[in-house]
Amino acid sequence: MTKSIIYFNLILSCIFLAFFQSSNAAYNVVSFGARADGKTDSSLPFLRAWGSACNSVQSATIYVPRGTFLLKPIVFSGPCKSKIVFQIAGTLVAPSDYWSIGNSGNWILFNKVSWVSVNGGIIDANGASYWSCRRAGRSCPTGSSSISFMWSSNIVVNGLKSINSQLIHVAIVHCNDVVLRNLKITAPSTSLNTDGIHVQSSTGITISSSIIKTGDDCISIGQGSKNLWIDHIACGPGHGISFGSLGDNLYEDGVQNVTITSSVFTRTQNGVRIKSWARPSNGYARNIVFRNIVMRGVYNPIIIDQKYCPDNKGCPNQNSGVKISQVTYKNIRGTSASQVAMNFICSSSNPCNGIKLQNIRLTYNKRAATSSCTNAAGFSSGVVIPRSCLQK
């Protein structure tokens, strides 16, 4: 790095700190002992900075300057006294030894916090060696999510880049009122279980304007997720946007009031998918809207699978108890990588009902694709290609 660049970065840091010091309390992690060398464990200095910000009676900013900061598993706990902004200009990196974070469940965890914003930055979990361990069938840790928010509310994550997570990149669990926007999430298509964003048992979640390339679901929506808005997502490679897998437990909360719009799927395994295990459950998925979506070489553009069983191992082989209803597919166009572009595999004991198809145009090899329906009822309007097979 040239002297001119160093000088420029120093000026930017001074301007940033001067601005925030004039309006709120500002805490630079370097002032607490963090080192931007990518080798020194900076977990304790980060926690000290968090502690000071969390106890501030005025809004506080934690500033992470340019450079690479090594973090072991870390928990930022609340409740705090005021709003906190985590402004990241640098990179947070996990140790190269996957065991160091592999059994923690969460590498970076925000727990029981409110009014926290995370802006910018890169988080790199160094997941490649962990995936290799799993592919080789060796004894491996259970794996960790990269950044998680649990039991939290009024959260904003903006402009964050997450790469090479061991498992889930961004996890939202037992949260209310969360906004995720302008995220870039990347892991190789061959990486295992690297969901981009996972939402579960949470309400009022917005995910927008993000690019997600992973080895699993771009976004997965688990039980107890309600009032979600997802828009302008570029998904692929990966497994698409999935609800579930639902019905994993006999008693579980349902999923409802979810809209996914204005998004593009490119060479993904699935486009928009609802999946549930074939076993008894009181779960449900209802009031779901998929609209204004483009499919580009997607293997299963539209699919409901209530006989979900990955790798066909240990399948319950029963009827799914999950009740799927009031699902709308509107203005969906593009190309399928398989002949069956719409596939509704619903439960015989709890058939899907209220499925609505409107203005669908999906082709396969420059010809009309086909549809397949099992225990699925609803209606269609406008031009629907392939032709609807829904029972009326």
C-alpha positions as CSV (number, residue, x, y, z in Angstrom):
1,M,0.0,0.0,0.0
2,T,1.5,3.4,-1.0
3,K,1.9,6.2,1.4
4,S,-0.7,8.3,-0.5
5,I,-3.3,5.5,0.0
6,I,-2.5,5.2,3.7
7,Y,-2.8,9.0,4.1
8,F,-6.1,8.9,2.2
9,N,-7.5,6.2,4.4
10,L,-6.3,8.1,7.5
11,I,-8.2,11.2,6.4
12,L,-11.4,9.2,5.7
13,S,-11.2,7.6,9.1
14,C,-10.7,11.0,10.8
15,I,-13.7,12.5,8.9
16,F,-15.9,9.5,9.8
17,L,-15.0,9.6,13.5
18,A,-15.4,13.4,13.6
19,F,-18.9,13.1,12.1
20,F,-20.0,10.5,14.6
21,Q,-18.3,12.1,17.6
22,S,-20.3,15.2,16.9
23,S,-23.6,13.2,16.9
24,N,-23.0,10.2,19.1
25,A,-20.4,8.1,20.9
26,A,-17.9,6.5,18.6
27,Y,-15.7,3.5,19.4
28,N,-12.9,2.4,17.1
29,V,-12.0,-1.3,17.7
30,V,-8.3,-0.5,17.2
31,S,-8.5,1.8,20.2
32,F,-9.5,-1.3,22.3
33,G,-6.5,-3.3,21.1
34,A,-7.8,-4.9,17.8
35,R,-5.1,-5.5,15.2
36,A,-5.8,-5.5,11.5
37,D,-3.2,-8.1,10.6
38,G,-5.5,-11.1,10.1
39,K,-3.5,-13.1,12.6
40,T,-4.0,-11.7,16.0
41,D,-7.2,-12.7,17.8
42,S,-9.2,-9.5,18.1
43,S,-12.3,-11.0,19.8
44,L,-11.7,-9.5,23.2
45,P,-11.0,-5.9,21.8
46,F,-14.3,-6.2,19.8
47,L,-16.2,-7.2,23.0
48,R,-14.7,-4.3,24.9
49,A,-15.8,-1.9,22.2
50,W,-19.2,-3.5,22.3
51,G,-19.4,-3.2,26.0
52,S,-18.7,0.5,25.9
53,A,-21.2,1.1,23.1
54,C,-23.8,-1.0,24.8
55,N,-23.5,0.9,28.0
56,S,-23.6,4.3,26.3
57,V,-26.6,6.5,27.2
58,Q,-26.4,8.1,23.7
59,S,-26.5,6.4,20.3
60,A,-23.1,4.8,19.6
61,T,-21.1,3.7,16.6
62,I,-18.5,0.9,16.6
63,Y,-16.1,1.5,13.8
64,V,-14.0,-1.3,12.2
65,P,-11.4,0.3,9.9
66,R,-9.9,-1.2,6.8
67,G,-7.7,-4.3,7.3
68,T,-8.4,-7.9,8.3
69,F,-9.5,-8.7,11.8
70,L,-9.4,-12.3,13.1
71,L,-12.3,-13.3,15.3
72,K,-13.1,-16.5,17.1
73,P,-16.7,-17.2,18.1
74,I,-18.1,-14.1,19.6
75,V,-21.4,-13.0,21.1
76,F,-22.6,-9.4,21.2
77,S,-25.3,-9.5,23.9
78,G,-28.0,-7.1,24.9
79,P,-30.1,-5.4,25.9
80,C,-28.2,-2.2,25.4
81,K,-29.0,1.4,26.5
82,S,-29.2,3.0,23.1
83,K,-29.0,2.4,19.4
84,I,-25.8,1.0,18.0
85,V,-24.3,1.2,14.5
86,F,-21.6,-1.4,13.6
87,Q,-19.8,0.4,10.8
88,I,-17.4,-2.1,9.1
89,A,-14.8,-0.9,6.5
90,G,-12.6,-3.9,6.8
91,T,-12.8,-7.7,6.8
92,L,-13.7,-10.0,9.7
93,V,-12.1,-13.4,9.2
94,A,-12.5,-16.7,11.1
95,P,-9.4,-18.8,12.0
96,S,-8.2,-21.2,9.3
97,D,-8.7,-24.2,11.6
98,Y,-12.4,-25.0,11.2
99,W,-12.6,-26.6,14.6
100,S,-12.1,-23.2,16.2
101,I,-15.6,-22.1,15.3
102,G,-17.1,-25.4,14.1
103,N,-18.8,-26.4,17.3
104,S,-20.0,-23.0,18.4
105,G,-23.2,-23.1,16.2
106,N,-22.7,-19.4,15.5
107,W,-19.5,-17.6,14.6
108,I,-20.8,-14.0,15.1
109,L,-23.9,-13.8,17.2
110,F,-26.0,-10.9,18.2
111,N,-28.3,-12.0,21.0
112,K,-31.2,-10.1,22.6
113,V,-30.3,-6.8,21.0
114,S,-32.6,-4.0,19.6
115,W,-32.0,-1.1,17.3
116,V,-28.7,-2.4,16.0
117,S,-27.4,-1.7,12.4
118,V,-24.6,-3.5,10.7
119,N,-23.2,-1.5,7.7
120,G,-20.7,-2.6,5.1
121,G,-17.8,-4.9,5.5
122,I,-16.8,-8.4,4.6
123,I,-17.1,-11.5,6.8
124,D,-15.1,-14.6,5.7
125,A,-15.7,-17.8,7.6
126,N,-12.9,-19.8,5.7
127,G,-15.4,-22.6,5.2
128,A,-13.5,-24.5,2.4
129,S,-11.6,-26.9,4.7
130,Y,-14.8,-27.6,6.6
131,W,-16.6,-28.6,3.5
132,S,-13.7,-30.8,2.5
133,C,-13.8,-32.5,5.8
134,R,-17.5,-33.3,5.3
135,R,-17.1,-34.5,1.7
136,A,-14.3,-36.8,2.8
137,G,-16.6,-38.4,5.5
138,R,-14.2,-37.6,8.3
139,S,-15.0,-36.7,11.9
140,C,-16.1,-33.0,11.6
141,P,-17.6,-30.4,13.9
142,T,-21.3,-29.7,13.5
143,G,-20.6,-26.4,11.7
144,S,-21.5,-22.8,12.3
145,S,-23.6,-20.0,10.8
146,S,-21.5,-16.9,10.0
147,I,-23.6,-14.1,11.4
148,S,-26.8,-14.7,13.4
149,F,-29.4,-12.6,15.1
150,M,-31.5,-14.2,17.9
151,W,-34.2,-12.9,20.1
152,S,-33.6,-9.4,18.6
153,S,-35.7,-6.6,17.1
154,N,-35.3,-3.5,14.9
155,I,-32.3,-4.8,13.1
156,V,-30.8,-3.5,9.9
157,V,-28.0,-5.2,7.9
158,N,-26.9,-3.2,4.9
159,G,-24.1,-3.7,2.4
160,L,-22.6,-6.7,4.1
161,K,-20.6,-9.2,2.0
162,S,-20.5,-12.8,3.4
163,I,-18.2,-15.4,1.8
164,N,-17.5,-19.1,2.5
165,S,-19.7,-19.7,5.5
166,Q,-19.4,-23.2,7.1
167,L,-23.1,-23.5,7.0
168,I,-25.8,-20.7,6.9
169,H,-24.4,-17.2,6.0
170,V,-27.1,-15.1,7.7
171,A,-29.5,-16.5,10.3
172,I,-32.6,-14.7,11.7
173,V,-34.2,-16.6,14.5
174,H,-36.8,-15.4,17.0
175,C,-36.6,-11.9,15.7
176,N,-39.0,-9.0,14.9
177,D,-38.7,-6.2,12.4
178,V,-35.5,-6.9,10.5
179,V,-34.2,-5.4,7.3
180,L,-31.6,-7.1,5.2
181,R,-30.6,-5.2,2.1
182,N,-27.8,-4.9,-0.4
183,L,-26.1,-8.1,0.7
184,K,-23.7,-10.1,-1.3
185,I,-23.5,-13.7,-0.3
186,T,-21.1,-16.2,-2.0
187,A,-20.0,-19.8,-1.6
188,P,-19.2,-22.4,-4.3
189,S,-22.1,-24.3,-5.7
190,T,-20.4,-27.5,-4.4
191,S,-20.3,-26.3,-0.8
192,L,-22.6,-28.2,1.6
193,N,-25.6,-26.6,3.4
194,T,-24.4,-23.0,2.8
195,D,-27.8,-21.4,2.8
196,G,-27.6,-17.7,2.1
197,I,-30.2,-16.4,4.5
198,H,-32.3,-18.5,6.9
199,V,-35.4,-17.1,8.6
200,Q,-37.2,-18.9,11.4
201,S,-39.7,-18.1,14.1
202,S,-39.6,-14.4,13.1
203,T,-42.0,-11.7,12.1
204,G,-41.7,-8.6,9.9
205,I,-38.6,-9.5,7.9
206,T,-37.6,-7.6,4.7
207,I,-34.9,-8.9,2.4
208,S,-34.1,-6.8,-0.7
209,S,-31.7,-6.0,-3.4
210,S,-29.2,-8.8,-2.7
211,I,-27.1,-11.2,-4.7
212,I,-26.9,-14.7,-3.4
213,K,-24.7,-17.5,-4.8
214,T,-24.4,-20.6,-2.7
215,G,-24.4,-24.4,-2.5
216,D,-27.9,-24.6,-0.9
217,D,-31.0,-22.4,-0.7
218,C,-30.4,-18.7,-1.5
219,I,-33.1,-18.0,1.1
220,S,-34.8,-20.6,3.4
221,I,-37.9,-19.8,5.3
222,G,-38.5,-22.0,8.3
223,Q,-41.4,-22.7,10.7
224,G,-42.9,-19.7,12.5
225,S,-42.0,-17.2,9.8
226,K,-44.7,-14.5,9.2
227,N,-45.0,-11.2,7.4
228,L,-42.0,-11.5,5.1
229,W,-41.3,-9.3,2.1
230,I,-38.5,-10.4,-0.3
231,D,-37.7,-8.4,-3.4
232,H,-35.0,-7.9,-6.1
233,I,-33.0,-11.0,-5.3
234,A,-30.5,-12.4,-7.8
235,C,-30.3,-16.1,-6.9
236,G,-27.9,-18.6,-8.4
237,P,-26.2,-20.9,-8.3
238,G,-28.0,-22.6,-5.4
239,H,-31.2,-24.3,-4.6
240,G,-33.6,-21.4,-5.0
241,I,-35.9,-19.8,-2.4
242,S,-37.4,-22.5,-0.3
243,F,-40.1,-22.7,2.4
244,G,-39.0,-25.5,4.7
245,S,-38.4,-28.1,5.1
246,L,-41.7,-27.9,7.0
247,G,-43.3,-30.7,9.0
248,D,-40.1,-31.8,10.7
249,N,-42.0,-31.9,14.0
250,L,-45.5,-33.0,15.0
251,Y,-46.1,-29.6,16.6
252,E,-44.7,-26.6,14.9
253,D,-45.7,-23.0,14.1
254,G,-46.8,-22.3,10.5
255,V,-45.6,-19.9,7.8
256,Q,-47.9,-17.2,6.5
257,N,-48.1,-13.8,4.7
258,V,-45.0,-14.0,2.6
259,T,-44.4,-12.2,-0.7
260,I,-41.4,-12.9,-3.1
261,T,-41.3,-10.5,-6.0
262,S,-39.1,-8.9,-8.7
263,S,-36.4,-11.6,-8.5
264,V,-34.2,-13.6,-11.0
265,F,-33.1,-17.2,-10.6
266,T,-30.2,-18.3,-12.8
267,R,-29.3,-22.0,-13.2
268,T,-30.6,-23.0,-9.8
269,Q,-31.8,-26.4,-8.7
270,N,-35.2,-24.9,-7.8
271,G,-36.9,-21.6,-8.4
272,V,-39.7,-21.1,-5.8
273,R,-40.2,-24.1,-3.6
274,I,-42.4,-25.2,-0.7
275,K,-41.2,-28.5,0.8
276,S,-42.4,-30.6,3.7
277,W,-41.6,-34.0,5.2
278,A,-44.1,-36.8,4.6
279,R,-45.1,-37.2,8.2
280,P,-47.8,-36.0,10.6
281,S,-47.6,-32.3,11.6
282,N,-49.9,-29.4,12.6
283,G,-47.8,-27.0,10.5
284,Y,-49.1,-24.9,7.6
285,A,-48.1,-22.6,4.8
286,R,-50.6,-20.0,3.6
287,N,-51.1,-16.6,2.0
288,I,-47.9,-16.9,-0.1
289,V,-47.3,-14.8,-3.2
290,F,-44.7,-15.4,-5.9
291,R,-44.8,-12.7,-8.6
292,N,-42.7,-10.9,-11.2
293,I,-40.1,-13.6,-11.4
294,V,-37.7,-14.6,-14.1
295,M,-36.3,-18.1,-14.4
296,R,-33.1,-18.8,-16.4
297,G,-32.4,-22.4,-16.9
298,V,-33.9,-23.5,-13.6
299,Y,-34.4,-27.2,-13.0
300,N,-37.6,-26.9,-11.0
301,P,-39.0,-23.4,-11.6
302,I,-42.2,-23.9,-9.6
303,I,-42.5,-26.8,-7.2
304,I,-44.4,-27.9,-4.1
305,D,-42.9,-31.1,-2.7
306,Q,-44.7,-32.7,0.3
307,K,-42.7,-35.9,0.0
308,Y,-39.4,-34.1,0.6
309,C,-36.6,-36.5,1.5
310,P,-33.1,-35.5,0.4
311,D,-31.0,-38.4,-1.0
312,N,-34.0,-40.7,-0.4
313,K,-32.5,-41.9,2.9
314,G,-34.6,-42.4,6.0
315,C,-37.8,-41.2,4.3
316,P,-40.8,-41.2,6.6
317,N,-43.0,-42.4,3.7
318,Q,-46.2,-41.1,5.4
319,N,-48.6,-38.4,4.5
320,S,-47.6,-34.8,5.2
321,G,-49.8,-33.1,7.7
322,V,-48.6,-29.6,6.6
323,K,-51.6,-27.7,5.1
324,I,-50.7,-25.6,2.1
325,S,-53.2,-23.1,0.9
326,Q,-53.7,-19.7,-0.8
327,V,-50.5,-19.8,-2.8
328,T,-50.3,-17.4,-5.8
329,Y,-47.9,-17.6,-8.8
330,K,-48.2,-14.5,-11.0
331,N,-46.1,-13.1,-13.9
332,I,-43.5,-15.8,-13.9
333,R,-41.5,-16.3,-17.1
334,G,-38.4,-17.8,-18.4
335,T,-36.8,-21.2,-19.1
336,S,-36.8,-24.5,-17.4
337,A,-33.9,-27.0,-17.4
338,S,-36.4,-29.9,-17.1
339,Q,-39.5,-30.7,-19.0
340,V,-41.8,-30.4,-15.9
341,A,-41.7,-26.7,-15.1
342,M,-44.6,-26.7,-12.6
343,N,-44.7,-29.6,-10.2
344,F,-47.3,-29.8,-7.4
345,I,-46.7,-32.9,-5.2
346,C,-49.2,-32.5,-2.4
347,S,-50.3,-34.6,0.5
348,S,-53.1,-37.1,-0.1
349,S,-54.5,-36.5,3.5
350,N,-54.1,-32.7,3.3
351,P,-54.3,-31.7,-0.4
352,C,-53.0,-28.2,-1.5
353,N,-55.9,-25.8,-2.2
354,G,-56.4,-22.3,-3.3
355,I,-53.4,-22.4,-5.7
356,K,-53.6,-19.5,-8.2
357,L,-51.8,-19.4,-11.5
358,Q,-51.8,-16.1,-13.5
359,N,-49.7,-15.2,-16.5
360,I,-47.1,-18.0,-16.5
361,R,-44.8,-18.5,-19.5
362,L,-42.1,-21.2,-18.9
363,T,-40.5,-23.0,-21.8
364,Y,-38.2,-26.1,-22.1
365,N,-35.8,-26.3,-25.0
366,K,-37.6,-23.5,-26.8
367,R,-40.9,-25.5,-26.5
368,A,-43.7,-25.4,-24.0
369,A,-42.9,-27.2,-20.8
370,T,-45.3,-29.5,-19.0
371,S,-47.0,-29.5,-15.6
372,S,-47.7,-32.2,-13.1
373,C,-50.2,-32.2,-10.3
374,T,-50.9,-34.6,-7.4
375,N,-53.6,-33.7,-4.9
376,A,-53.5,-30.0,-5.9
377,A,-56.5,-27.7,-6.5
378,G,-56.9,-24.2,-7.6
379,F,-57.5,-22.1,-10.7
380,S,-55.7,-20.2,-13.5
381,S,-56.2,-17.0,-15.4
382,G,-54.5,-15.2,-18.3
383,V,-52.0,-17.1,-20.3
384,V,-50.5,-20.1,-18.4
385,I,-47.8,-22.1,-20.1
386,P,-47.4,-24.9,-19.4
387,R,-51.1,-25.6,-19.2
388,S,-52.5,-25.8,-15.7
389,C,-53.2,-29.3,-14.3
390,L,-54.9,-28.1,-11.1
391,Q,-58.1,-29.6,-10.0
392,K,-60.9,-27.0,-9.9
